[in-house]
Amino acid sequence: MGQPVSQVDTYGLAKVGSAVTGSAAGFAEAYSSVAGVLAASGALDGWSSGPALTGAAHAWGAFLAQLAAQVERTGADLTRSADEFRAADAAAGNRITVAGHSPVAQ
C-alpha cells in the first residue's frame, strides 16, 4: 500500500486524461486507415492457411479496437477524477464558509 496523497494537481491530471483520450482516438483512426490492407482479402483463396490467417487478422483487429476503447476509458476516468477532486475541494471550501469561517489562505 502506498503513502496517502495530500495534494493532487487536478489541472495536470485533466491534461493527462485529455492526452490519453486523444491518443486512443488517434490510434483507432490510424488502425482504421490500414485495416483493409492488413487483411489479405482474396489473396488467400485456395490456401489451406487462408481461413486461419483471416481469422487471426479479424481477432487482431478486434483486440486493437478493444485496446483503443480501454485506453479511451482510462483517459476519461483520469479526467473525471480531476473533476471529482475539484468538486470535492469546492464542496469542502463551501462547508467551511457556511460554518461561518473563511478558508485559510495558502
PyMOL commands that set and color helices and strands:
alter all, ss='L'
color gray80, all
select helices_A, chain A and resi 10-38+41-44+50-98
alter helices_A, ss='H'
color red, helices_A
deselect
rebuild
show_as cartoon
